[in-house]
Amino acid sequence: MSGEERTQVRIDENGRPEPPYAADERSTLIGFLEWQRSTLEWKTRGLDETGLRATTAKSTMTLAGILKHMAWVEDHWFSYILLGRERAEPWTTVDFSFSPDWEWTSALADSAEAVRSMWVASCAASRSCVDEAMSHSGLDQLSTRSTSSGDQPSLRWILVHMIEEYARHNGHADLLREAVDGQVGE
């Protein structure tokens, strides 16, 4: 099997790109991040506002909240921390000290299309940020801004952190989607 065949993108039955089995570090990390992003897209696909606002058990977490939270996380890590850019709207006008869960709670007032579009746009912007950082120092590129703890994570660390962030919230999305309409699956 040639290298091209080994890194050819395979799409699973739910429309998600399978991470490559034999690829370089960048392709592997990006492959897993894209798979996690696609899992969230799949878990929210086809739902209207009612479905995206549904809760389960005693939790107030919703699929709409997860989408908006992940839009914020994408912007925060890739644009704000990694490249040192100013925050994009709507994040610039939010007082998180007054409302620390703003993205979670405000998502309940957003239309399904608005919250999906916000997340898709944030993912697209993040992909551009990764490409820009990779053109400078690759995965070793340190962030322009420090974290609240004063650390400057590398692009490698940020990618792994984002995979972890999606994996955690995709577990929540599994439960929420099953509560909405019974859809199950990894």
trRosetta pair geometry for C-beta under 8 A, 3 or more apart (Angstrom, degrees):
i j d omega theta_ij theta_ji phi_ij phi_ji
1 5 4.8 -118 -172 85 90 130
1 6 5.6 106 131 -58 117 89
2 5 4.8 98 56 6 77 100
2 6 7.1 -141 98 -5 42 87
3 6 5.6 -56 -148 36 34 112
3 7 6.3 10 161 -1 68 110
3 22 7.9 -115 -133 111 66 109
4 7 6.4 -71 -145 48 27 94
4 8 6.4 52 152 -54 64 92
5 8 5.5 -27 -149 -7 34 120
6 20 6.9 74 142 -168 74 106
6 21 6.6 -102 -170 66 88 91
6 22 4.4 -42 172 65 133 111
6 23 7.2 -179 124 -64 99 73
7 20 4.9 -2 -127 -127 65 142
7 22 7.2 -98 -63 83 74 69
7 23 4.9 100 -107 -94 104 108
7 27 6.4 -27 -141 171 120 156
9 17 4.9 -33 -166 -149 113 111
9 18 7.2 155 -165 49 59 71
9 20 7.7 -69 -92 -70 57 88
10 17 7.2 124 72 -157 41 57
10 18 4.4 -8 73 30 96 123
11 15 6.1 -15 -177 -145 112 34
11 16 6.8 149 -155 71 65 30
11 17 5.9 -39 -96 -93 68 54
11 18 7.2 -151 -87 -8 16 83
12 15 7.2 -45 70 24 68 18
12 16 4.9 -7 38 57 109 87
12 17 8.0 -164 1 -86 81 6
12 18 5.8 107 -45 -60 96 94
14 38 7.8 131 109 145 98 104
14 39 7.9 50 109 -112 139 58
14 42 4.7 35 161 -132 119 147
14 185 6.7 149 -71 135 142 152
15 38 6.7 -150 109 -173 78 116
15 41 7.8 -89 99 101 119 117
15 42 6.3 165 57 -88 102 105
16 35 5.5 71 170 -143 116 68
16 38 3.8 143 -122 118 84 134
16 39 6.1 30 -103 -63 144 63
16 42 6.3 -53 -54 -37 106 136
17 31 7.0 -115 120 -149 107 75
17 34 5.4 -14 62 123 121 123
17 35 6.2 -114 77 -80 68 71
17 38 6.2 153 19 -29 73 158
18 31 7.6 2 125 -178 42 112
18 35 6.8 41 -133 -98 25 122
19 28 6.4 60 178 -152 113 56
19 31 3.4 113 -135 133 74 112
19 32 4.7 18 -92 -68 145 62
19 34 7.6 147 -85 58 77 92
19 35 5.2 -67 -42 -25 91 138
20 23 3.7 57 99 -19 143 130
20 27 5.5 -1 28 138 141 113
20 28 6.2 -98 63 -90 95 62
20 31 5.1 -133 7 -83 77 164
23 27 3.7 -91 152 92 133 129
23 28 5.2 170 76 -55 100 77
23 31 6.8 109 51 -21 150 143
24 27 5.1 88 55 15 74 103
24 28 6.9 -140 96 -8 35 93
25 28 5.7 -60 -147 38 28 112
25 29 6.2 23 160 -15 67 108
25 139 6.2 -53 113 -30 124 161
25 156 7.6 -15 153 -119 127 110
26 29 6.1 -59 -147 39 27 105
26 30 6.0 17 161 -9 66 112
26 134 6.7 76 -135 -125 140 130
26 138 7.2 -96 -71 -161 126 92
26 139 6.1 -145 -82 -54 86 112
27 30 6.0 -57 -138 46 27 106
27 31 5.8 37 157 -29 63 111
28 31 5.6 -54 -144 33 25 116
28 32 6.6 19 159 -14 61 104
29 32 6.1 -59 -152 37 29 105
29 33 6.4 26 153 -15 65 108
29 139 7.4 114 20 -113 156 127
29 156 7.1 -124 -90 -138 165 64
29 159 4.4 47 166 141 127 142
29 160 6.8 -69 -135 -64 113 67
29 163 7.2 -112 -159 -42 72 133
30 33 5.6 -55 -145 40 34 111
30 34 6.1 34 156 -19 68 106
30 130 7.1 131 -102 155 112 155
30 159 7.1 -63 -70 -145 56 133
31 34 5.9 -56 -146 38 27 108
31 35 6.4 29 153 -21 62 106
32 35 5.5 -50 -146 34 34 114
32 36 6.5 34 154 -18 65 103
32 163 5.1 19 122 -121 114 131
33 36 5.7 -55 -150 37 32 110
33 37 6.4 34 151 -19 66 105
33 159 5.9 -89 -52 -161 137 85
33 162 5.6 31 -125 104 115 115
33 163 5.3 -93 -82 -77 71 83
33 166 7.1 127 -145 10 60 148
34 37 5.5 -50 -144 37 35 113
34 38 6.1 34 155 -19 66 107
35 38 5.7 -56 -147 39 29 111
35 39 6.4 37 150 -27 63 102
36 39 5.5 -47 -149 27 33 116
36 40 6.9 32 153 -15 62 99
36 162 7.7 162 77 136 145 79
36 163 5.7 164 -16 -139 152 59
36 166 3.3 96 156 114 128 143
36 167 6.0 -71 -120 -58 127 64
36 170 6.2 -126 -156 -34 81 142
37 40 6.0 -56 -158 34 34 108
37 41 6.5 34 146 -18 66 105
37 123 5.7 106 -149 -128 140 137
37 166 6.4 -74 -62 -123 50 151
38 41 5.3 -49 -147 36 39 116
38 42 6.2 43 152 -22 67 103
39 42 5.6 -52 -148 35 31 113
39 43 6.3 28 154 -17 65 107
39 166 7.1 116 57 162 113 112
39 170 4.8 24 116 -134 128 139
39 173 7.5 136 136 76 90 142
39 186 7.9 -76 -129 117 121 79
40 43 5.7 -55 -144 39 32 110
40 44 6.4 9 162 -1 65 112
40 66 6.9 -149 -146 135 115 119
40 67 7.1 150 164 -93 118 72
40 70 6.5 11 -168 -3 169 174
40 119 7.8 -121 124 172 129 146
40 166 6.3 -102 -34 -151 122 99
40 169 6.9 19 -97 107 119 108
40 170 5.8 -104 -69 -92 77 90
40 173 5.9 -175 -122 -53 67 169
41 44 6.4 -76 -149 48 25 95
41 45 6.1 51 151 -58 66 97
42 45 5.4 -31 -144 -6 30 123
42 185 8.0 -78 139 87 131 130
43 63 6.9 -154 127 -129 98 120
43 170 6.7 167 -14 -144 150 75
43 173 3.9 72 134 153 159 122
43 174 6.7 -84 -118 -71 133 44
43 176 7.6 78 166 70 118 98
43 177 4.8 -123 -164 -45 85 144
43 183 7.9 170 -135 103 59 127
44 47 5.7 -89 -170 30 58 120
44 52 6.5 47 -149 -104 102 97
44 63 5.0 159 -104 172 99 125
44 66 7.8 -158 -66 77 127 114
44 67 6.1 68 -97 -66 169 122
44 116 7.0 -180 126 -97 130 100
44 173 7.0 -70 -47 -150 85 124
44 177 7.5 -117 -73 -85 43 113
47 50 7.8 -129 -180 72 88 62
47 51 3.2 -125 -159 98 106 135
47 52 5.1 137 120 -50 122 77
47 63 6.5 44 78 87 160 154
47 112 6.5 -162 104 -134 71 134
47 177 7.8 -120 -57 -119 139 85
47 180 6.5 -14 -118 165 128 161
47 181 7.9 -155 -97 -9 98 128
48 51 5.5 97 48 16 57 101
48 52 7.0 -120 108 0 28 97
48 112 5.3 -117 -156 -31 38 152
49 52 5.8 -63 -141 44 29 106
49 53 5.9 17 163 -13 68 116
49 64 7.5 26 -144 -70 59 141
49 111 6.2 -72 -76 -144 114 50
49 112 5.0 -123 -63 -40 60 94
50 53 6.1 -67 -143 42 23 103
50 54 6.8 46 154 -50 60 93
51 54 5.8 -32 -154 -6 34 117
51 63 7.0 -17 134 41 75 141
51 112 7.8 38 58 -101 93 132
51 180 4.7 68 -146 -159 86 139
51 181 6.9 -12 -124 -28 120 111
52 62 6.2 71 152 159 58 110
52 63 4.6 -106 -141 79 61 103
52 64 3.9 83 152 -53 108 94
52 67 7.4 -32 -153 7 120 133
52 107 7.8 -112 147 153 112 108
52 112 5.3 160 -6 -108 144 90
52 115 6.7 150 171 64 153 146
53 62 5.1 -18 -141 -147 34 148
53 63 7.9 -77 -40 44 21 81
53 64 5.7 -1 -75 6 60 133
53 108 5.6 84 -125 -131 111 79
54 62 6.5 132 59 -132 38 91
54 63 7.3 24 49 5 82 103
54 176 6.4 143 91 -170 95 89
54 179 6.0 -175 139 106 126 107
54 180 4.8 154 45 -91 158 90
55 59 5.7 -163 -169 90 102 74
55 60 5.9 -43 -116 -133 142 28
55 61 6.6 120 -129 62 88 48
55 62 6.0 -64 -75 -78 74 80
55 176 7.5 -51 -132 -123 29 99
55 179 7.7 -48 119 115 25 155
56 59 6.1 12 68 47 64 110
56 175 5.7 -140 63 145 157 101
56 176 5.8 -150 -6 -102 120 56
56 179 4.0 -143 -86 -63 119 163
60 65 8.0 81 126 -33 77 166
60 104 7.6 82 113 153 103 121
61 65 5.8 -132 -155 73 57 139
61 66 6.9 55 -179 -52 100 93
61 104 7.2 -64 -116 -152 62 119
61 172 5.8 -66 139 -175 150 134
61 176 6.9 -108 113 -73 96 130
62 65 4.4 103 55 3 80 102
62 66 7.1 -139 97 -5 47 82
62 104 7.7 133 34 -168 87 76
62 107 6.6 -168 76 99 119 123
62 108 6.8 105 25 -82 158 85
62 176 6.8 130 -149 -146 36 145
63 66 5.5 -48 -148 33 36 113
63 67 6.5 39 153 -20 65 102
63 173 6.1 81 -114 -127 90 85
63 176 5.2 176 -54 122 90 142
63 177 6.9 80 -80 -67 134 77
63 180 7.6 -22 -15 -42 136 143
64 67 5.8 -53 -151 35 32 112
64 68 6.4 23 155 -11 66 108
64 107 4.0 164 134 151 97 115
64 108 6.5 131 88 -80 141 42
64 110 6.4 169 -173 64 124 105
64 112 7.3 -100 -96 -107 107 59
64 115 5.0 -17 -151 170 85 177
65 68 6.0 -59 -143 42 30 104
65 69 5.9 33 157 -21 67 110
65 103 7.0 113 -156 124 68 72
65 104 4.0 37 -154 -145 118 66
65 105 7.4 37 -109 -47 114 27
65 107 4.6 -178 -83 48 50 145
65 108 7.4 4 -61 -47 94 78
66 69 5.7 -55 -141 39 28 113
66 70 6.1 24 160 -16 64 109
66 169 5.0 148 -147 -178 112 120
66 172 6.3 177 -87 92 134 123
66 173 5.8 -155 107 -73 173 98
66 176 7.7 -167 -11 26 137 157
67 70 6.0 -60 -147 39 25 106
67 71 6.5 31 151 -24 62 103
67 107 6.9 137 63 -141 89 138
67 115 4.8 91 97 153 132 105
67 116 6.4 -51 -168 -87 151 47
67 118 7.4 105 141 72 99 99
67 119 4.5 -84 -174 -50 88 144
68 71 5.4 -46 -150 29 36 116
68 72 6.7 36 151 -17 63 101
68 103 4.4 -172 129 179 104 91
68 104 7.1 -179 77 -80 114 29
68 106 7.0 -152 162 79 163 88
68 107 4.0 -151 2 -83 143 117
68 110 6.9 138 -73 21 131 153
68 115 5.4 -67 -59 -143 93 102
68 118 6.4 23 -113 92 71 140
68 119 7.1 -97 -78 -62 33 98
69 72 5.7 -56 -156 36 34 111
69 73 6.3 32 149 -19 68 107
69 103 4.9 135 -85 112 57 127
69 104 5.9 25 -63 -71 113 77
69 107 7.8 -59 -26 -40 75 142
69 169 7.2 -170 87 -114 126 150
70 73 5.3 -47 -138 38 38 114
70 74 6.2 47 156 -25 66 100
70 119 5.9 40 84 -133 102 110
70 122 7.4 156 121 90 69 141
70 165 7.4 146 -117 135 85 113
70 166 7.0 66 -127 -97 127 78
70 169 6.5 -160 -66 85 113 164
71 74 5.9 -50 -150 32 28 114
71 75 6.6 23 154 -12 61 108
71 103 7.4 -167 60 -154 94 131
71 115 7.8 -141 -18 -167 141 65
71 118 4.7 7 -125 133 164 96
71 119 4.4 -105 -67 -93 100 57
71 121 7.6 37 -140 64 113 82
71 122 4.0 156 -148 -6 70 154
72 75 5.9 -61 -151 41 31 108
72 76 5.9 33 154 -25 68 111
72 91 6.2 134 -126 -90 89 120
72 103 4.8 -92 -22 -80 143 160
72 122 7.7 -55 -34 -127 20 158
73 76 5.5 -53 -139 36 29 115
73 77 6.2 12 169 -6 65 110
73 162 7.3 147 141 -120 113 84
73 165 5.7 -176 172 163 155 154
74 77 6.8 -69 -147 42 19 95
74 78 6.0 -20 177 17 60 119
74 79 7.9 47 132 -2 66 100
74 119 7.7 116 5 -152 142 61
74 122 4.0 115 78 150 135 109
74 123 5.8 -88 -132 -77 159 48
74 125 7.2 111 138 68 114 96
74 126 4.5 -92 -173 -50 100 138
74 162 7.6 70 -100 -132 63 126
75 78 7.0 -74 -127 52 16 87
75 79 5.1 -32 -160 34 59 124
75 80 6.3 56 144 -15 72 105
75 87 6.6 74 148 -146 124 74
75 88 5.5 -113 -140 30 136 109
75 91 6.1 -170 106 -14 148 153
75 122 5.3 -78 -44 -138 89 109
75 125 6.9 23 -97 88 76 136
75 126 7.5 -105 -71 -66 38 96
76 79 7.5 19 -25 52 6 82
76 80 5.1 -40 -145 42 39 129
76 81 6.3 36 153 -14 63 106
76 87 7.9 4 -92 -112 62 100
76 91 7.8 -171 -68 -141 82 159
77 80 7.3 19 -19 53 11 87
77 81 5.2 -32 -139 39 38 125
77 82 6.3 46 153 -23 58 104
77 126 7.7 34 77 -127 91 117
77 158 5.1 153 174 -156 115 110
77 161 6.9 -167 -128 91 149 124
77 162 6.2 -166 83 -70 161 107
78 81 7.5 30 -15 52 12 85
78 82 5.1 -23 -149 25 34 134
78 83 7.0 19 154 -1 55 104
78 125 7.2 146 97 116 127 82
78 126 4.0 117 35 -132 167 82
78 129 4.0 126 163 82 103 150
78 130 6.5 -52 -139 -48 122 78
78 158 6.9 135 -81 158 63 139
79 82 7.1 21 -27 49 9 94
79 83 5.7 -44 -149 46 38 114
79 85 4.6 -59 174 55 86 123
79 87 7.6 114 104 -116 119 42
79 88 6.7 16 109 -20 165 106
79 125 6.1 -7 -62 142 126 118
79 126 7.1 -93 -34 -90 87 63
79 129 5.5 -120 -76 -81 60 147
80 83 7.7 41 1 56 7 74
80 84 7.4 30 -176 -120 34 16
80 85 6.2 -86 -87 67 41 70
80 86 7.6 4 -109 -177 82 13
80 87 5.6 13 -87 -82 123 73
80 145 6.5 -40 149 31 67 150
81 84 7.7 -6 174 -68 13 48
81 143 4.8 -31 153 -155 81 140
81 144 7.5 158 160 51 35 72
81 145 5.0 -108 -135 67 47 107
81 147 6.7 21 -134 -82 129 70
81 153 7.3 20 151 44 129 106
81 158 7.2 172 95 -106 124 130
82 129 5.9 103 83 163 133 122
82 133 5.8 -54 167 -73 122 144
82 141 7.5 54 -165 118 98 115
82 143 4.9 -89 -108 -118 39 84
82 144 6.7 56 142 10 27 86
82 145 7.9 -28 0 33 15 86
82 155 6.4 68 -137 -97 123 79
82 158 5.8 -8 -75 -65 116 173
83 129 5.4 -118 -23 -145 132 105
83 132 6.6 35 -100 92 131 134
83 133 6.8 -118 -73 -64 91 101
83 144 5.8 23 175 4 17 130
84 143 7.6 136 -51 170 81 74
84 144 3.0 -73 -38 104 117 141
84 145 5.0 146 -101 -34 75 89
85 88 8.0 21 123 -46 120 82
86 92 7.0 32 156 -96 102 118
87 91 4.1 -108 171 100 124 115
87 92 4.7 167 88 -72 105 72
88 91 6.0 63 68 30 56 108
88 92 7.1 -119 119 -27 13 101
88 122 7.9 -170 60 -102 143 84
88 125 7.3 -42 -35 -160 157 175
89 92 5.8 -51 -86 23 58 106
89 93 7.0 22 -129 2 82 105
90 93 6.0 -63 -175 44 71 101
90 94 6.4 78 131 -40 87 104
91 94 5.7 -55 -148 20 40 117
94 99 7.0 -97 -172 70 93 109
94 102 5.0 165 -157 99 126 166
94 103 7.8 0 -130 -53 166 78
95 98 4.2 33 112 20 114 114
95 99 6.4 84 82 22 75 87
95 102 8.0 129 64 -61 48 146
96 99 6.6 -81 -127 75 33 60
96 100 5.5 63 178 -111 78 50
96 102 6.2 -107 -103 4 67 123
97 100 7.3 26 -118 -69 17 83
99 102 4.1 83 118 -71 112 94
99 105 7.2 -102 -176 46 115 132
101 104 4.4 -44 176 41 94 120
101 105 5.5 82 114 -16 97 102
102 105 6.3 -69 -140 46 27 97
102 106 5.4 14 172 -11 70 119
103 106 6.3 -53 -124 43 22 104
103 107 6.4 39 164 -39 56 104
104 107 6.3 -57 -165 13 21 115
105 108 6.3 -41 -177 8 45 112
106 109 5.9 -54 -170 33 57 107
106 110 6.9 60 138 -29 75 103
107 110 5.3 -53 -152 26 46 118
107 115 5.5 68 -149 -112 95 135
110 114 4.5 -129 -173 87 100 121
110 115 4.4 113 112 -53 135 96
110 118 7.7 -47 -164 -2 155 137
111 114 4.4 95 53 3 83 103
111 115 7.1 -164 83 -3 43 84
112 115 6.4 -62 -149 40 27 102
112 116 6.2 24 156 -15 64 113
113 116 5.8 -60 -144 42 28 110
113 117 5.9 28 159 -21 66 112
114 117 5.8 -57 -143 38 25 110
114 118 6.3 29 156 -22 62 106
115 118 5.7 -48 -147 32 31 114
115 119 6.6 29 155 -16 62 106
116 119 5.9 -61 -153 38 31 108
116 120 6.2 28 154 -18 68 109
117 120 5.7 -53 -141 38 31 111
117 121 6.1 31 158 -19 65 108
118 121 6.0 -58 -149 38 26 110
118 122 6.4 26 153 -19 62 108
119 122 5.7 -55 -148 36 31 112
119 123 6.4 32 154 -19 65 104
120 123 5.8 -54 -151 35 31 111
120 124 6.5 31 152 -19 64 106
121 124 5.7 -53 -148 36 32 112
121 125 6.3 32 154 -18 66 106
122 125 5.7 -53 -146 37 31 111
122 126 6.3 35 153 -22 64 107
123 126 5.6 -55 -148 35 31 114
123 127 6.6 36 153 -23 64 101
124 127 5.8 -49 -152 28 32 113
124 128 6.9 31 150 -15 62 103
125 128 5.7 -56 -157 36 35 112
125 129 6.5 38 147 -21 67 105
126 129 5.4 -51 -148 35 36 115
126 130 6.4 39 153 -21 67 101
127 130 5.8 -51 -150 34 32 112
127 131 6.5 33 151 -18 64 105
128 131 5.6 -53 -148 36 33 112
128 132 6.3 35 153 -20 65 105
129 132 5.7 -54 -149 36 31 113
129 133 6.3 28 155 -15 66 106
130 133 5.8 -56 -145 39 31 108
130 134 6.1 33 155 -22 65 108
130 155 6.9 122 -134 -161 74 122
130 159 7.5 80 -121 -83 123 107
131 134 5.7 -55 -145 36 28 113
131 135 6.6 31 155 -24 62 105
132 135 5.9 -57 -156 29 30 112
132 136 7.2 23 150 -16 61 104
133 136 5.9 -60 -159 32 38 109
133 137 7.3 -47 175 48 71 77
133 141 4.3 -176 -178 86 97 163
133 155 4.9 152 136 -88 140 139
134 138 5.6 33 -148 -117 63 43
134 139 7.4 16 -110 -52 81 54
134 141 7.3 -110 -76 -11 30 137
134 155 7.1 -175 -70 148 66 168
136 141 5.4 85 80 -105 109 123
137 140 5.0 -91 147 80 106 87
137 141 3.9 142 63 -79 102 72
137 142 7.6 -6 73 3 152 63
137 155 7.8 159 83 2 90 124
138 141 6.4 169 66 -25 31 91
138 155 7.4 -152 132 54 39 137
139 154 6.5 53 153 152 64 117
139 155 5.2 -130 -145 81 43 104
139 156 4.0 62 172 -64 105 96
139 159 7.5 -60 -133 12 98 137
140 154 5.7 -56 -149 -146 33 128
140 155 7.3 0 41 32 13 97
140 156 7.0 12 -75 -14 38 116
141 154 6.4 120 69 -159 44 72
141 155 4.5 40 59 -20 98 118
142 152 4.6 38 179 141 113 117
142 153 7.3 160 -148 94 66 25
142 154 5.6 -51 -93 -96 56 61
143 146 7.1 141 93 -88 117 29
143 147 7.7 76 67 -42 157 77
143 152 4.9 -155 53 -162 87 73
143 153 5.4 43 -14 56 122 66
143 154 7.5 -133 -22 -89 76 15
143 155 7.9 146 -64 -63 69 57
143 158 7.1 116 -69 -53 111 130
145 152 7.8 175 102 -115 28 83
146 149 7.8 -123 160 73 99 50
146 150 5.2 -7 167 -152 139 33
146 151 6.1 140 -159 65 88 25
146 152 5.3 -63 -102 -70 72 74
147 150 6.9 -42 67 25 71 19
147 151 4.9 -3 32 57 112 83
147 152 7.6 -170 -4 -79 80 29
147 153 6.6 53 -36 -16 119 103
153 157 3.9 -118 -170 84 107 134
153 158 5.5 128 116 -52 126 82
153 161 7.4 -1 179 -13 162 140
154 157 4.8 104 53 3 74 98
154 158 7.1 -136 98 -2 43 86
155 158 5.5 -55 -147 38 36 113
155 159 6.3 38 154 -21 68 103
156 159 6.0 -56 -152 34 27 110
156 160 6.6 21 154 -12 63 107
157 160 5.9 -59 -150 40 31 108
157 161 6.1 33 152 -21 66 109
158 161 5.6 -54 -145 38 30 114
158 162 6.3 31 155 -20 65 105
159 162 5.8 -55 -148 35 30 110
159 163 6.6 34 152 -21 63 101
160 163 5.6 -49 -151 32 35 114
160 164 6.5 34 150 -17 65 105
161 164 5.6 -57 -152 38 33 112
161 165 6.2 37 150 -24 68 105
162 165 5.3 -47 -141 34 36 115
162 166 6.3 34 159 -14 66 103
163 166 6.1 -57 -150 40 28 106
163 167 6.2 30 152 -23 64 109
164 167 5.6 -54 -144 35 30 114
164 168 6.4 30 158 -20 64 104
165 168 6.1 -55 -153 33 27 109
165 169 6.6 8 158 -2 62 111
166 169 6.0 -67 -144 48 31 100
166 170 5.7 34 158 -26 70 110
167 170 5.8 -53 -140 35 25 112
167 171 6.9 34 154 -23 58 99
168 171 6.0 -56 -166 26 31 112
168 172 7.2 26 143 -12 63 102
169 172 5.2 -45 -154 34 47 115
169 173 6.2 53 145 -24 70 101
170 173 5.1 -46 -143 35 40 118
170 174 6.6 55 151 -29 63 92
171 174 5.7 -40 -155 20 34 116
171 175 7.2 27 151 -10 60 101
172 175 6.0 -60 -160 38 37 107
172 176 6.2 29 150 -15 71 111
173 176 5.6 -57 -140 43 34 110
173 177 5.9 32 163 -19 69 108
174 177 6.3 -61 -147 37 21 105
174 178 6.4 19 157 -16 60 110
174 184 7.4 50 -168 -140 90 63
174 185 7.9 -141 -129 69 96 50
174 186 7.9 -59 -104 177 128 23
175 178 5.9 -59 -150 37 28 110
175 179 6.4 28 154 -19 64 107
176 179 5.7 -57 -151 35 32 112
176 180 6.5 34 152 -24 66 104
177 180 5.6 -51 -149 29 36 114
177 181 7.1 -42 178 40 67 84
177 183 5.0 -56 150 71 109 105
177 184 7.9 161 101 -84 103 37
178 181 7.9 -106 -148 61 20 47
178 182 6.1 24 -157 -135 60 23
178 183 6.3 -122 -90 68 51 50
178 184 5.4 43 -99 -81 109 80
180 183 7.4 -14 70 22 97 98
